[in-house]
């Protein structure tokens, strides 16, 4: 006769294809610059990196969702900065 099935959680194979997370660095929001994106659904903020190689560096980043000054963002990378927003008075001539 065959053995009855084992109860409980099935055993997981220990292979190298597990979930890998990248390191993230905390940064606090210091200033909200303005809205960006095609529909204005993102905000551009200035944030200060709190940890890592670029500690104390101030970056301009685009953030989607509710945000306010003092919030902590977790940044996967701290080298790339968002492009600055254009001021309203610098439109196309025409």
N, CA, C and O atoms as CSV, one atom per row, in Angstrom:
chain,resi,resn,atom,element,x,y,z
A,1,UNK,N,N,0.811,-1.180,0.000
A,1,UNK,CA,C,0.000,0.000,0.000
A,1,UNK,C,C,0.860,1.252,0.000
A,1,UNK,O,O,1.990,1.248,0.488
A,2,UNK,N,N,0.310,2.316,-0.552
A,2,UNK,CA,C,1.023,3.588,-0.610
A,2,UNK,C,C,0.913,4.310,0.723
A,2,UNK,O,O,-0.035,4.118,1.485
A,3,UNK,N,N,1.912,5.145,0.980
A,3,UNK,CA,C,1.892,5.906,2.228
A,3,UNK,C,C,0.848,7.006,2.147
A,3,UNK,O,O,0.635,7.567,1.072
A,4,UNK,N,N,0.188,7.331,3.260
A,4,UNK,CA,C,-0.777,8.438,3.251
A,4,UNK,C,C,-0.036,9.765,3.078
A,4,UNK,O,O,1.118,9.880,3.492
A,5,UNK,N,N,-0.683,10.770,2.472
A,5,UNK,CA,C,-0.003,12.055,2.285
A,5,UNK,C,C,0.310,12.713,3.622
A,5,UNK,O,O,-0.450,12.597,4.583
A,6,UNK,N,N,1.435,13.400,3.663
A,6,UNK,CA,C,1.860,14.061,4.891
A,6,UNK,C,C,1.040,15.327,5.101
A,6,UNK,O,O,0.716,16.040,4.151
A,7,UNK,N,N,0.714,15.592,6.347
A,7,UNK,CA,C,-0.036,16.804,6.671
A,7,UNK,C,C,0.943,17.939,6.961
A,7,UNK,O,O,2.098,17.709,7.318
A,8,UNK,N,N,0.456,19.164,6.800
A,8,UNK,CA,C,1.300,20.328,7.068
A,8,UNK,C,C,1.754,20.980,5.780
A,8,UNK,O,O,1.253,20.678,4.697
A,9,UNK,N,N,2.696,21.866,5.917
A,9,UNK,CA,C,3.200,22.605,4.753
A,9,UNK,C,C,4.077,21.719,3.888
A,9,UNK,O,O,4.853,20.911,4.399
A,10,UNK,N,N,3.953,21.873,2.563
A,10,UNK,CA,C,4.836,21.084,1.696
A,10,UNK,C,C,6.274,21.574,1.820
A,10,UNK,O,O,6.528,22.748,2.088
A,11,UNK,N,N,7.190,20.666,1.622
A,11,UNK,CA,C,8.600,21.036,1.716
A,11,UNK,C,C,8.999,21.874,0.512
A,11,UNK,O,O,8.576,21.619,-0.615
A,12,UNK,N,N,9.809,22.863,0.775
A,12,UNK,CA,C,10.310,23.714,-0.303
A,12,UNK,C,C,11.709,23.250,-0.677
A,12,UNK,O,O,12.531,22.929,0.182
A,13,UNK,N,N,11.956,23.223,-1.967
A,13,UNK,CA,C,13.296,22.884,-2.425
A,13,UNK,C,C,14.196,24.087,-2.219
A,13,UNK,O,O,13.816,25.216,-2.530
A,14,UNK,N,N,15.368,23.850,-1.705
A,14,UNK,CA,C,16.307,24.930,-1.432
A,14,UNK,C,C,17.155,25.185,-2.675
A,14,UNK,O,O,18.253,24.644,-2.807
A,15,UNK,N,N,16.638,26.016,-3.590
A,15,UNK,CA,C,17.407,26.332,-4.780
A,15,UNK,C,C,17.739,27.819,-4.791
A,15,UNK,O,O,17.290,28.558,-3.916
A,16,UNK,N,N,18.501,28.252,-5.745
A,16,UNK,CA,C,18.970,29.636,-5.821
A,16,UNK,C,C,17.973,30.548,-6.537
A,16,UNK,O,O,18.308,31.705,-6.794
A,17,UNK,N,N,16.778,30.090,-6.869
A,17,UNK,CA,C,15.811,30.883,-7.602
A,17,UNK,C,C,14.792,31.554,-6.679
A,17,UNK,O,O,13.659,31.802,-7.094
A,18,UNK,N,N,15.170,31.846,-5.459
A,18,UNK,CA,C,14.262,32.493,-4.517
A,18,UNK,C,C,14.076,33.963,-4.846
A,18,UNK,O,O,14.631,34.467,-5.823
A,19,UNK,N,N,13.300,34.640,-4.034
A,19,UNK,CA,C,13.047,36.073,-4.232
A,19,UNK,C,C,14.254,36.848,-3.718
A,19,UNK,O,O,14.742,36.606,-2.613
A,20,UNK,N,N,14.727,37.784,-4.539
A,20,UNK,CA,C,15.863,38.613,-4.148
A,20,UNK,C,C,15.403,40.058,-4.040
A,20,UNK,O,O,14.733,40.568,-4.938
A,21,UNK,N,N,15.755,40.705,-2.964
A,21,UNK,CA,C,15.409,42.098,-2.763
A,21,UNK,C,C,16.656,42.943,-2.920
A,21,UNK,O,O,17.750,42.538,-2.526
A,22,UNK,N,N,16.481,44.131,-3.506
A,22,UNK,CA,C,17.601,45.046,-3.604
A,22,UNK,C,C,17.644,45.909,-2.356
A,22,UNK,O,O,16.627,46.112,-1.692
A,23,UNK,N,N,18.802,46.403,-2.051
A,23,UNK,CA,C,18.950,47.255,-0.878
A,23,UNK,C,C,18.314,48.609,-1.171
A,23,UNK,O,O,18.455,49.134,-2.275
A,24,UNK,N,N,17.620,49.172,-0.196
A,24,UNK,CA,C,16.984,50.477,-0.348
A,24,UNK,C,C,17.531,51.412,0.724
A,24,UNK,O,O,17.883,50.981,1.822
A,25,UNK,N,N,17.595,52.693,0.390
A,25,UNK,CA,C,18.151,53.688,1.292
A,25,UNK,C,C,17.070,54.682,1.696
A,25,UNK,O,O,16.339,55.165,0.831
A,26,UNK,N,N,16.943,55.006,2.984
A,26,UNK,CA,C,15.906,55.944,3.417
A,26,UNK,C,C,16.270,57.380,3.060
A,26,UNK,O,O,17.439,57.767,3.086
A,27,UNK,N,N,15.235,58.171,2.724
A,27,UNK,CA,C,15.410,59.593,2.419
A,27,UNK,C,C,14.182,60.339,2.919
A,27,UNK,O,O,13.060,59.869,2.731
A,28,UNK,N,N,14.372,61.487,3.551
A,28,UNK,CA,C,13.246,62.275,4.049
A,28,UNK,C,C,12.877,63.354,3.047
A,28,UNK,O,O,13.747,63.945,2.408
A,29,UNK,N,N,11.580,63.608,2.914
A,29,UNK,CA,C,11.077,64.642,2.015
A,29,UNK,C,C,11.268,65.996,2.695
A,29,UNK,O,O,10.791,66.211,3.809
A,30,UNK,N,N,11.974,66.911,2.014
A,30,UNK,CA,C,12.229,68.238,2.571
A,30,UNK,C,C,11.376,69.317,1.922
A,30,UNK,O,O,11.031,70.304,2.572
A,31,UNK,N,N,11.027,69.144,0.643
A,31,UNK,CA,C,10.280,70.173,-0.069
A,31,UNK,C,C,9.450,69.512,-1.163
A,31,UNK,O,O,9.904,68.573,-1.816
A,32,UNK,N,N,8.224,70.013,-1.357
A,32,UNK,CA,C,7.396,69.565,-2.473
A,32,UNK,C,C,7.479,70.650,-3.539
A,32,UNK,O,O,7.060,71.784,-3.311
A,33,UNK,N,N,8.022,70.299,-4.707
A,33,UNK,CA,C,8.292,71.277,-5.766
A,33,UNK,C,C,7.043,71.542,-6.594
A,33,UNK,O,O,6.701,72.701,-6.829
A,34,UNK,N,N,6.354,70.498,-7.042
A,34,UNK,CA,C,5.160,70.690,-7.857
A,34,UNK,C,C,4.695,69.399,-8.485
A,34,UNK,O,O,5.276,68.336,-8.267
A,35,UNK,N,N,3.625,69.507,-9.277
A,35,UNK,CA,C,3.047,68.336,-9.950
A,35,UNK,C,C,3.729,68.088,-11.280
A,35,UNK,O,O,4.183,69.023,-11.940
A,36,UNK,N,N,3.800,66.824,-11.672
A,36,UNK,CA,C,4.417,66.440,-12.927
A,36,UNK,C,C,3.677,65.241,-13.505
A,36,UNK,O,O,2.756,64.724,-12.873
A,37,UNK,N,N,4.052,64.805,-14.656
A,37,UNK,CA,C,3.378,63.696,-15.314
A,37,UNK,C,C,2.360,64.227,-16.305
A,37,UNK,O,O,2.007,65.406,-16.266
A,38,UNK,N,N,1.893,63.372,-17.186
A,38,UNK,CA,C,0.963,63.806,-18.228
A,38,UNK,C,C,-0.362,64.280,-17.660
A,38,UNK,O,O,-0.998,65.161,-18.238
A,39,UNK,N,N,-0.785,63.720,-16.549
A,39,UNK,CA,C,-2.053,64.120,-15.939
A,39,UNK,C,C,-1.854,64.808,-14.590
A,39,UNK,O,O,-2.829,65.058,-13.880
A,40,UNK,N,N,-0.641,65.109,-14.234
A,40,UNK,CA,C,-0.380,65.725,-12.937
A,40,UNK,C,C,-0.558,64.761,-11.787
A,40,UNK,O,O,-0.863,65.177,-10.669
A,41,UNK,N,N,-0.371,63.475,-12.045
A,41,UNK,CA,C,-0.605,62.464,-11.014
A,41,UNK,C,C,0.623,62.191,-10.150
A,41,UNK,O,O,0.535,61.422,-9.194
A,42,UNK,N,N,1.744,62.791,-10.458
A,42,UNK,CA,C,2.959,62.591,-9.668
A,42,UNK,C,C,3.409,63.935,-9.100
A,42,UNK,O,O,3.090,64.991,-9.646
A,43,UNK,N,N,4.145,63.879,-8.011
A,43,UNK,CA,C,4.699,65.077,-7.394
A,43,UNK,C,C,6.214,65.024,-7.476
A,43,UNK,O,O,6.816,63.960,-7.328
A,44,UNK,N,N,6.824,66.169,-7.712
A,44,UNK,CA,C,8.277,66.236,-7.671
A,44,UNK,C,C,8.676,66.789,-6.309
A,44,UNK,O,O,8.164,67.821,-5.875
A,45,UNK,N,N,9.590,66.097,-5.639
A,45,UNK,CA,C,10.000,66.472,-4.291
A,45,UNK,C,C,11.522,66.537,-4.207
A,45,UNK,O,O,12.231,65.938,-5.015
A,46,UNK,N,N,12.000,67.268,-3.225
A,46,UNK,CA,C,13.420,67.251,-2.869
A,46,UNK,C,C,13.536,66.425,-1.598
A,46,UNK,O,O,12.814,66.651,-0.628
A,47,UNK,N,N,14.459,65.459,-1.615
A,47,UNK,CA,C,14.625,64.599,-0.453
A,47,UNK,C,C,16.104,64.451,-0.113
A,47,UNK,O,O,16.976,64.529,-0.978
A,48,UNK,N,N,16.350,64.239,1.152
A,48,UNK,CA,C,17.719,64.106,1.660
A,48,UNK,C,C,17.961,62.653,2.043
A,48,UNK,O,O,17.214,62.079,2.835
A,49,UNK,N,N,19.015,62.058,1.475
A,49,UNK,CA,C,19.352,60.656,1.727
A,49,UNK,C,C,19.929,60.539,3.133
A,49,UNK,O,O,20.810,61.308,3.517
A,50,UNK,N,N,19.424,59.570,3.899
A,50,UNK,CA,C,19.824,59.422,5.303
A,50,UNK,C,C,20.908,58.373,5.540
A,50,UNK,O,O,21.558,58.379,6.585
A,51,UNK,N,N,21.106,57.469,4.574
A,51,UNK,CA,C,22.022,56.358,4.808
A,51,UNK,C,C,22.674,55.948,3.496
A,51,UNK,O,O,22.169,56.277,2.422
A,52,UNK,N,N,23.782,55.239,3.574
A,52,UNK,CA,C,24.433,54.708,2.389
A,52,UNK,C,C,25.582,55.573,1.907
A,52,UNK,O,O,26.043,56.480,2.600
A,53,UNK,N,N,26.030,55.265,0.701
A,53,UNK,CA,C,27.184,55.947,0.123
A,53,UNK,C,C,26.920,57.425,-0.110
A,53,UNK,O,O,27.817,58.250,0.057
A,54,UNK,N,N,25.686,57.768,-0.499
A,54,UNK,CA,C,25.321,59.154,-0.788
A,54,UNK,C,C,24.609,59.822,0.383
A,54,UNK,O,O,23.703,60.631,0.180
A,55,UNK,N,N,25.010,59.490,1.590
A,55,UNK,CA,C,24.384,60.062,2.782
A,55,UNK,C,C,24.489,61.591,2.760
A,55,UNK,O,O,25.528,62.138,2.394
A,56,UNK,N,N,23.407,62.277,3.153
A,56,UNK,CA,C,23.280,63.742,3.200
A,56,UNK,C,C,23.162,64.388,1.822
A,56,UNK,O,O,23.148,65.616,1.731
A,57,UNK,N,N,23.078,63.615,0.762
A,57,UNK,CA,C,22.891,64.163,-0.579
A,57,UNK,C,C,21.418,64.531,-0.754
A,57,UNK,O,O,20.542,63.777,-0.333
A,58,UNK,N,N,21.135,65.685,-1.372
A,58,UNK,CA,C,19.777,66.124,-1.622
A,58,UNK,C,C,19.447,65.856,-3.086
A,58,UNK,O,O,20.154,66.314,-3.984
A,59,UNK,N,N,18.362,65.108,-3.320
A,59,UNK,CA,C,17.962,64.690,-4.658
A,59,UNK,C,C,16.581,65.220,-5.002
A,59,UNK,O,O,15.765,65.481,-4.118
A,60,UNK,N,N,16.332,65.375,-6.286
A,60,UNK,CA,C,15.002,65.717,-6.794
A,60,UNK,C,C,14.426,64.424,-7.365
A,60,UNK,O,O,15.032,63.812,-8.245
A,61,UNK,N,N,13.247,64.000,-6.866
A,61,UNK,CA,C,12.639,62.741,-7.297
A,61,UNK,C,C,11.163,62.940,-7.601
A,61,UNK,O,O,10.517,63.825,-7.040
A,62,UNK,N,N,10.633,62.107,-8.497
A,62,UNK,CA,C,9.205,62.089,-8.796
A,62,UNK,C,C,8.566,60.987,-7.955
A,62,UNK,O,O,9.060,59.860,-7.912
A,63,UNK,N,N,7.459,61.327,-7.286
A,63,UNK,CA,C,6.793,60.408,-6.377
A,63,UNK,C,C,5.319,60.335,-6.753
A,63,UNK,O,O,4.691,61.362,-7.010
A,64,UNK,N,N,4.771,59.141,-6.786
A,64,UNK,CA,C,3.356,58.967,-7.078
A,64,UNK,C,C,2.640,58.571,-5.789
A,64,UNK,O,O,3.112,57.709,-5.048
A,65,UNK,N,N,1.516,59.197,-5.533
A,65,UNK,CA,C,0.735,58.884,-4.342
A,65,UNK,C,C,0.810,60.008,-3.333
A,65,UNK,O,O,1.514,60.997,-3.536
A,66,UNK,N,N,0.075,59.849,-2.237
A,66,UNK,CA,C,0.047,60.909,-1.221
A,66,UNK,C,C,1.393,61.042,-0.521
A,66,UNK,O,O,2.004,60.049,-0.127
A,67,UNK,N,N,1.841,62.278,-0.374
A,67,UNK,CA,C,3.148,62.535,0.254
A,67,UNK,C,C,3.101,63.886,0.934
A,67,UNK,O,O,2.382,64.784,0.497
A,68,UNK,N,N,3.862,64.031,1.998
A,68,UNK,CA,C,3.972,65.318,2.671
A,68,UNK,C,C,5.385,65.484,3.208
A,68,UNK,O,O,6.157,64.528,3.279
A,69,UNK,N,N,5.705,66.709,3.584
A,69,UNK,CA,C,7.048,67.001,4.101
A,69,UNK,C,C,7.280,66.197,5.379
A,69,UNK,O,O,6.417,66.138,6.255
A,70,UNK,N,N,8.452,65.584,5.470
A,70,UNK,CA,C,8.803,64.772,6.629
A,70,UNK,C,C,8.628,63.277,6.406
A,70,UNK,O,O,9.122,62.477,7.200
A,71,UNK,N,N,7.931,62.883,5.334
A,71,UNK,CA,C,7.770,61.455,5.027
A,71,UNK,C,C,9.111,60.836,4.663
A,71,UNK,O,O,10.015,61.529,4.196
A,72,UNK,N,N,9.236,59.539,4.874
A,72,UNK,CA,C,10.462,58.811,4.548
A,72,UNK,C,C,10.209,57.965,3.303
A,72,UNK,O,O,9.289,57.148,3.272
A,73,UNK,N,N,11.034,58.170,2.282
A,73,UNK,CA,C,10.988,57.370,1.062
A,73,UNK,C,C,12.095,56.335,1.135
A,73,UNK,O,O,13.154,56.594,1.708
A,74,UNK,N,N,11.858,55.164,0.556
A,74,UNK,CA,C,12.901,54.155,0.445
A,74,UNK,C,C,13.344,54.132,-1.017
A,74,UNK,O,O,12.594,53.703,-1.894
A,75,UNK,N,N,14.558,54.592,-1.269
A,75,UNK,CA,C,15.080,54.722,-2.634
A,75,UNK,C,C,15.960,53.527,-2.963
A,75,UNK,O,O,16.864,53.189,-2.198
A,76,UNK,N,N,15.700,52.888,-4.095
A,76,UNK,CA,C,16.536,51.769,-4.529
A,76,UNK,C,C,17.868,52.256,-5.062
A,76,UNK,O,O,18.873,51.552,-4.964
A,77,UNK,N,N,17.883,53.456,-5.625
A,77,UNK,CA,C,19.146,54.014,-6.103
A,77,UNK,C,C,19.172,55.503,-5.765
A,77,UNK,O,O,18.132,56.157,-5.693
A,78,UNK,N,N,20.374,56.018,-5.561
A,78,UNK,CA,C,20.518,57.413,-5.140
A,78,UNK,C,C,21.407,58.198,-6.094
A,78,UNK,O,O,21.916,59.258,-5.728
A,79,UNK,N,N,21.602,57.700,-7.303
A,79,UNK,CA,C,22.485,58.381,-8.247
A,79,UNK,C,C,21.724,59.166,-9.303
A,79,UNK,O,O,22.199,60.207,-9.757
A,80,UNK,N,N,20.545,58.683,-9.702
A,80,UNK,CA,C,19.790,59.337,-10.773
A,80,UNK,C,C,18.810,60.333,-10.163
A,80,UNK,O,O,18.103,60.027,-9.203
A,81,UNK,N,N,18.784,61.527,-10.739
A,81,UNK,CA,C,17.912,62.587,-10.259
A,81,UNK,C,C,16.870,62.900,-11.329
A,81,UNK,O,O,17.157,62.788,-12.520
A,82,UNK,N,N,15.661,63.292,-10.916
A,82,UNK,CA,C,14.593,63.639,-11.856
A,82,UNK,C,C,14.926,64.956,-12.545
A,82,UNK,O,O,15.622,65.804,-11.987
A,83,UNK,N,N,14.417,65.117,-13.777
A,83,UNK,CA,C,14.612,66.369,-14.499
A,83,UNK,C,C,13.818,67.476,-13.819
A,83,UNK,O,O,12.722,67.228,-13.315
A,84,UNK,N,N,14.356,68.700,-13.798
A,84,UNK,CA,C,13.618,69.790,-13.136
A,84,UNK,C,C,12.348,70.148,-13.891
A,84,UNK,O,O,12.278,70.006,-15.112
A,85,UNK,N,N,11.336,70.618,-13.147
A,85,UNK,CA,C,10.095,71.076,-13.755
A,85,UNK,C,C,10.334,72.400,-14.457
A,85,UNK,O,O,11.151,73.208,-14.017
A,86,UNK,N,N,9.607,72.618,-15.563
A,86,UNK,CA,C,9.711,73.892,-16.264
A,86,UNK,C,C,8.779,74.893,-15.602
A,86,UNK,O,O,7.681,74.536,-15.177
A,87,UNK,N,N,9.211,76.141,-15.514
A,87,UNK,CA,C,8.348,77.161,-14.931
A,87,UNK,C,C,7.238,77.518,-15.903
A,87,UNK,O,O,7.391,77.301,-17.105
A,88,UNK,N,N,6.123,78.060,-15.423
A,88,UNK,CA,C,4.946,78.323,-16.241
A,88,UNK,C,C,5.188,79.396,-17.295
A,88,UNK,O,O,4.512,79.402,-18.324
A,89,UNK,N,N,6.127,80.297,-17.068
A,89,UNK,CA,C,6.357,81.396,-18.000
A,89,UNK,C,C,7.222,81.047,-19.195
A,89,UNK,O,O,7.454,81.892,-20.059
A,90,UNK,N,N,7.707,79.806,-19.257
A,90,UNK,CA,C,8.643,79.425,-20.333
A,90,UNK,C,C,7.981,78.530,-21.362
A,90,UNK,O,O,8.555,77.509,-21.742
A,91,UNK,N,N,6.793,78.880,-21.823
A,91,UNK,CA,C,6.084,78.067,-22.808
A,91,UNK,C,C,6.639,78.263,-24.200
A,91,UNK,O,O,7.589,79.021,-24.397
A,92,UNK,N,N,6.042,77.575,-25.179
A,92,UNK,CA,C,6.474,77.705,-26.583
A,92,UNK,C,C,5.983,79.030,-27.171
A,92,UNK,O,O,4.921,79.537,-26.811
A,93,UNK,N,N,6.766,79.556,-28.060
A,93,UNK,CA,C,6.353,80.764,-28.753
A,93,UNK,C,C,5.494,80.365,-29.925
A,93,UNK,O,O,5.741,79.347,-30.573
A,94,UNK,N,N,4.475,81.174,-30.200
A,94,UNK,CA,C,3.750,80.704,-31.312
A,94,UNK,C,C,2.571,81.395,-31.714
A,94,UNK,O,O,1.924,80.999,-32.684
